[in-house]
Amino acid sequence: MNDNEIDRIIREHSYVLPASVYIMICRSEQVDHVRRDGDWIDVWTRTAGHWRIRIV
């Protein structure tokens, strides 16, 4: 999954992802690291993509 696919999925869910979608994104080889900050989760990719999301 590349940055464009990840971005499309996150935007389709308005930055609030079901756990199953979050897990699918995190399993992508493109994801470099993830950090939890309270209710928010930051996701970075190897090519400098970054999203701040929530999980429901």
Secondary structure, 3 states (H helix, E strand, C coil): CCHHHHHHHHHHCCCEECHHHHHHHHCCCCEEEEEEECCEEEEEECCCCEEEEEEC
